[in-house]
């Protein structure tokens, strides 16, 4: 019996300490595509004149560097044909800045990007956002009854069909968390964004941002968040796929870009967990 146990133990030890070879799969890299990160957010209480649009390209799976795009011509035009030019701040940074942007609720804006002989355009309407009415906290949430839950309340406009995007930045997550939803079943009601995490504790700060977004952008974000795995494992989760935004290549439609041009009003608040 002792001999058998010794042999079994030896086999187990060898299996646990055997060498593992790291295999790098040879993946085909598709031709690089332009990525347009054009989020024009007008925070309440500010002029909204300073805005930034970021341009980059896709890259290989194993690459740790996101290639920036330099030398592009970037500008936004409003419904009065006023042109707001976005100029690259530092060569090869891919950051294009404007200090004279003029946000107007309900106005329609068109973004134009000229790069590598291709012209991309997209349009969006500046959407309003309600104020944050109040914030509540409970400490007996979750299945265990011991999780902290924070709600950020706001009043939905009963005269409009509205869509929203919420952003939560907390010390318990390395990256911000997002949620897109609409007022389809809450028309005119007091709505709320909810954040709960088992690692959240007293003294932690939650940075909360509420965006008023278009229906088109709401649909885009729902698909994007589903692909990112934030659908909570739902059986109706959208299968992973390339998600195209509202920027269209006017020169050659087959050479499409990625990313989205959005314009929206946002409201922000910070809450310190009690």
PEUR-V692890 format. One record per run of one state. SS is the DSSP state (hx for helix, st for strand, lp for the rest). FROM is the first residue (numbers start at 1). TO is the last residue. Records with the same first field share a line. If there is no record, write none. Layout:
SS = FROM-TO ; FROM-TO
This chain:
lp = 1-1 ; 18-33 ; 44-50 ; 58-67 ; 69-72 ; 78-82 ; 89-94 ; 99-107 ; 116-117 ; 126-126 ; 128-131 ; 142-146 ; 156-162 ; 170-176 ; 183-189 ; 198-204 ; 214-214 ; 228-247 ; 250-257 ; 273-274
hx = 2-17 ; 215-227
st = 34-43 ; 51-57 ; 68-68 ; 73-77 ; 83-88 ; 95-98 ; 108-115 ; 118-125 ; 127-127 ; 132-141 ; 147-155 ; 163-169 ; 177-182 ; 190-197 ; 205-213 ; 248-249 ; 258-272
